Amino acid sequence: MSFTSPFTPDIQAKIRSIISDDPLSWDIAWKQNVTPWDVHGRAQPALLELVELDNEASQKLLPRTGKALVPGCGKGYDVVYLARTLGLDATGVEISETAREAANNYISSQPPIPAGSATVIVADFFSHSETYDLVYDYTFFVALPPARRPEWGLQMQKLVKRGGVLVTLMYPYIAPDKVEQGYVGPPWPVTLDAYADALGTEWERVWDAVPDDEKAPERLKGKQRIVIWKRV
């Protein structure tokens, strides 16, 4: 079976034509509605599975108090979900003002959150200076040029409190042999080693699982891996 990209070649080409080293290019993508990552209209199924299953990851590894951060949060589906289910004060960070406006519209349309809170701000992830008990990365790492991955790792080290956790939902996750076959994104390939190399030695991998493909949309099947890293 061939390993194909979940995005069409036309969409990939459009993204590459818009996104540049200028962080504000993401706002252009939102203004032009070139946001193929925003397809569910809800929190990611793999995140729901992780949080809601009665297992060690959910019950022992994920905090039930404190603060959470979701970089590159888009419309804020995951921000609201983490606030509502874990009772965290969850903040989404976006570089795009257009995305923040869309997120605020989504948050305001939701029922009140009984514990915790959901907020989306416009900020540069790499200069953000608060600390968090949980950071959730889904498609933020993959969107960065590979040369910036070490910088991502250093910033995660600053953002996650010692004893806190970084949850990485890797998509599109690529086995090393698939990279050798020429699969390249979008927009860049990611492997477990790519995350581990960027994070360095200040982390312990405490959970590593492949989400249940039976619960996943067709385009996500076989292309996800979820790992929890504990800051030590």
Disulfide bonds with the S-S distance in Angstrom:
none
